[in-house]
Protein backbone atom coordinates (compact mmCIF):
# COMPACT_ATOMS: atom_id res chain seq x y z
CA UNK A 1 0.00 0.00 0.00
CA UNK A 2 2.83 2.39 0.88
CA UNK A 3 4.57 1.72 -2.44
CA UNK A 4 1.34 2.40 -4.35
CA UNK A 5 0.88 5.70 -2.51
CA UNK A 6 4.42 6.81 -3.31
CA UNK A 7 4.00 5.76 -6.93
CA UNK A 8 0.73 7.69 -7.22
CA UNK A 9 2.32 10.75 -5.59
CA UNK A 10 5.25 10.61 -8.02
CA UNK A 11 2.91 10.23 -11.00
CA UNK A 12 0.74 13.20 -9.98
CA UNK A 13 3.81 15.31 -9.20
CA UNK A 14 5.36 14.44 -12.56
CA UNK A 15 2.12 15.30 -14.36
CA UNK A 16 1.95 18.69 -12.61
CA UNK A 17 5.58 19.48 -13.44
CA UNK A 18 5.03 18.46 -17.07
CA UNK A 19 1.88 20.62 -17.30
CA UNK A 20 3.54 23.65 -15.74
CA UNK A 21 5.81 23.90 -18.79
CA UNK A 22 2.85 25.20 -20.83
CA UNK A 23 2.04 28.05 -18.43
CA UNK A 24 2.88 31.59 -19.62
CA UNK A 25 5.64 33.57 -17.93
CA UNK A 26 4.62 35.84 -15.05
CA UNK A 27 3.63 39.31 -16.20
CA UNK A 28 3.52 38.37 -19.88
CA UNK A 29 1.30 41.00 -21.58
CA UNK A 30 0.64 38.61 -24.48
CA UNK A 31 -0.65 35.73 -22.34
CA UNK A 32 -4.26 34.62 -22.90
CA UNK A 33 -5.31 36.02 -19.52
CA UNK A 34 -3.91 39.46 -20.37
CA UNK A 35 -5.56 39.81 -23.76
CA UNK A 36 -9.23 40.20 -24.53
CA UNK A 37 -11.64 41.45 -21.90
CA UNK A 38 -9.05 42.31 -19.24
CA UNK A 39 -7.68 45.06 -21.48
CA UNK A 40 -11.17 46.56 -21.66
CA UNK A 41 -11.51 46.43 -17.86
CA UNK A 42 -8.19 48.19 -17.34
CA UNK A 43 -8.93 50.93 -19.86
CA UNK A 44 -12.59 51.60 -18.98
CA UNK A 45 -13.04 50.68 -15.30
CA UNK A 46 -12.97 54.25 -14.00
CA UNK A 47 -15.15 55.65 -16.80
CA UNK A 48 -17.83 52.92 -16.74
CA UNK A 49 -18.28 52.62 -12.99
CA UNK A 50 -17.31 56.01 -11.51
CA UNK A 51 -15.45 54.27 -8.68
CA UNK A 52 -11.97 55.33 -7.55
CA UNK A 53 -10.72 51.74 -7.29
CA UNK A 54 -10.32 49.33 -10.20
CA UNK A 55 -10.76 46.25 -8.01
CA UNK A 56 -14.07 47.60 -6.72
CA UNK A 57 -15.18 48.34 -10.27
CA UNK A 58 -14.44 44.79 -11.42
CA UNK A 59 -15.95 43.04 -8.38
CA UNK A 60 -19.02 45.23 -7.90
CA UNK A 61 -19.91 46.39 -11.40
CA UNK A 62 -18.58 43.97 -13.99
CA UNK A 63 -18.81 40.78 -11.91
CA UNK A 64 -21.57 41.72 -9.48
CA UNK A 65 -23.73 38.63 -9.98
CA UNK A 66 -20.73 36.32 -9.67
CA UNK A 67 -19.61 38.04 -6.45
CA UNK A 68 -23.16 37.80 -5.08
CA UNK A 69 -23.26 34.10 -5.92
CA UNK A 70 -19.98 33.51 -4.09
CA UNK A 71 -21.34 35.35 -1.04
CA UNK A 72 -24.47 33.16 -1.09
CA UNK A 73 -22.37 29.97 -1.22
CA UNK A 74 -20.17 31.10 1.70
CA UNK A 75 -23.26 32.07 3.73
CA UNK A 76 -24.93 28.72 3.02
CA UNK A 77 -21.78 26.88 4.09
CA UNK A 78 -21.58 28.88 7.33
CA UNK A 79 -25.24 28.24 8.14
CA UNK A 80 -24.81 24.52 7.40
CA UNK A 81 -21.87 24.37 9.82
CA UNK A 82 -23.94 26.10 12.50
CA UNK A 83 -26.83 23.68 12.02
CA UNK A 84 -24.50 20.70 12.33
CA UNK A 85 -22.53 22.04 15.30
CA UNK A 86 -25.46 23.40 17.32
CA UNK A 87 -27.98 20.59 16.92
CA UNK A 88 -29.47 19.00 19.99
CA UNK A 89 -28.72 15.37 20.72
CA UNK A 90 -31.09 12.83 22.26
CA UNK A 91 -29.96 10.84 25.25
CA UNK A 92 -30.77 7.19 25.79
CA UNK A 93 -33.56 8.14 28.22
CA UNK A 94 -35.29 10.27 25.54
CA UNK A 95 -34.37 13.69 26.90
CA UNK A 96 -32.35 16.15 24.83
CA UNK A 97 -28.99 17.64 25.64
CA UNK A 98 -28.53 21.38 25.46
CA UNK A 99 -26.75 23.26 22.76
CA UNK A 100 -23.74 23.76 25.03
CA UNK A 101 -23.56 20.65 27.25
CA UNK A 102 -20.86 22.06 29.56
CA UNK A 103 -22.99 25.10 30.40
CA UNK A 104 -26.22 23.14 30.78
CA UNK A 105 -24.73 20.70 33.30
CA UNK A 106 -25.01 17.76 30.91
CA UNK A 107 -21.30 16.96 30.71
CA UNK A 108 -19.29 15.28 33.44
CA UNK A 109 -18.04 17.91 35.84
CA UNK A 110 -20.56 20.50 34.59
CA UNK A 111 -22.71 22.63 36.85
CA UNK A 112 -25.86 20.80 37.86
Secondary structure, DSSP 8 states (H G I E B T S, - for coil): -HHHHHHHHHHHHHHHHHHHTTS--TT-TTSTTTSTHHHHHHHHHHHHH--S-HHHIIIIIITHHHHHHHHHHHHHHHHHHHHHHT---B-TTS-B--SSHHHHT-STT---
